[in-house]
Amino acid sequence: MTGGEPEFTAFLQGHRRELHIHCYRMLASAQDAEDVVQDAFVQLYPRFERLSDPVPYLYRSVVNGCWSRRRHHKVVERLQHLTAPPALV
């Protein structure tokens, strides 16, 4: 994508903050929110010029990423006791 890079950059700058806030509300973690938003933009980049309206694609990617991250954290919490070092008695 050579011709669309300035448009993509402008699109990214125009939507990044709002998406980050939305994602932060779902995850309560600034770092997780930033990771999910960045991943969504990375997934969008190769499709950007082909989509007539990339906003719904981007928001769906962010919401799906948030749900995936939440599921991952729940699994980690559930299994954390399996990897914890044994208590010294």
VEXDREN-2710 file (C-alpha; in Angstrom, 1 decimal):
% VEXDREN-2710
k/r/px/py/pz
1/MET/0.0/0.0/0.0
2/THR/2.0/2.9/-1.2
3/GLY/-0.7/5.4/-2.2
4/GLY/-2.9/4.9/0.8
5/GLU/-0.3/5.4/3.6
6/PRO/-1.0/9.1/4.3
7/GLU/-4.8/8.3/4.3
8/PHE/-4.2/5.3/6.6
9/THR/-2.0/7.4/8.9
10/ALA/-4.7/10.1/9.1
11/PHE/-7.4/7.5/9.7
12/LEU/-5.3/6.0/12.5
13/GLN/-4.7/9.3/14.2
14/GLY/-8.4/10.2/13.9
15/HIS/-9.6/7.0/15.6
16/ARG/-6.8/5.8/17.9
17/ARG/-7.7/7.8/21.0
18/GLU/-11.5/7.0/20.9
19/LEU/-10.8/3.3/20.3
20/HIS/-8.2/3.2/23.2
21/ILE/-10.8/4.8/25.6
22/HIS/-13.4/2.3/24.4
23/CYS/-11.1/-0.6/24.9
24/TYR/-9.8/0.6/28.2
25/ARG/-13.4/0.7/29.5
26/MET/-13.7/-3.0/28.6
27/LEU/-10.3/-4.1/29.9
28/ALA/-9.4/-1.7/32.7
29/SER/-5.8/-1.9/31.6
30/ALA/-4.1/0.8/29.5
31/GLN/-1.4/-1.6/28.3
32/ASP/-3.9/-4.2/27.2
33/ALA/-6.0/-1.5/25.5
34/GLU/-3.1/-0.2/23.6
35/ASP/-2.1/-3.7/22.5
36/VAL/-5.6/-4.5/21.3
37/VAL/-6.0/-1.3/19.4
38/GLN/-2.6/-1.6/17.8
39/ASP/-3.4/-5.2/16.7
40/ALA/-6.7/-4.0/15.2
41/PHE/-4.9/-1.4/13.1
42/VAL/-2.3/-3.9/12.0
43/GLN/-5.1/-6.2/10.9
44/LEU/-6.9/-3.4/9.1
45/TYR/-3.8/-2.1/7.2
46/PRO/-3.8/-4.6/4.3
47/ARG/-7.5/-4.2/3.8
48/PHE/-7.8/-0.5/4.3
49/GLU/-8.0/0.5/0.6
50/ARG/-10.5/-2.2/-0.3
51/LEU/-13.0/-1.4/2.4
52/SER/-15.6/1.3/1.5
53/ASP/-16.0/2.1/5.3
54/PRO/-13.2/0.7/7.5
55/VAL/-14.7/2.0/10.7
56/PRO/-17.1/-0.9/11.4
57/TYR/-14.3/-3.4/10.6
58/LEU/-12.0/-1.6/13.0
59/TYR/-14.5/-1.4/15.9
60/ARG/-15.4/-5.0/15.5
61/SER/-11.7/-6.0/15.5
62/VAL/-11.2/-4.0/18.7
63/VAL/-14.3/-5.5/20.5
64/ASN/-13.3/-9.0/19.4
65/GLY/-9.7/-8.3/20.6
66/CYS/-11.0/-7.1/24.0
67/TRP/-13.2/-10.2/24.5
68/SER/-10.3/-12.4/23.5
69/ARG/-8.0/-10.6/26.0
70/ARG/-10.5/-11.0/28.8
71/ARG/-11.0/-14.7/28.1
72/HIS/-7.2/-15.1/28.1
73/HIS/-6.9/-13.4/31.5
74/LYS/-9.6/-15.5/33.0
75/VAL/-7.9/-18.7/31.8
76/VAL/-4.6/-17.5/33.2
77/GLU/-6.2/-16.6/36.6
78/ARG/-7.8/-20.0/36.7
79/LEU/-4.6/-21.9/35.9
80/GLN/-2.2/-19.7/37.9
81/HIS/-2.2/-22.0/40.9
82/LEU/-0.8/-24.8/38.7
83/THR/2.4/-22.8/38.0
84/ALA/2.8/-21.1/41.4
85/PRO/5.9/-22.2/43.3
86/PRO/5.0/-24.5/46.2
87/ALA/4.6/-22.8/49.6
88/LEU/7.4/-23.3/52.0
89/VAL/6.3/-24.8/55.3
END
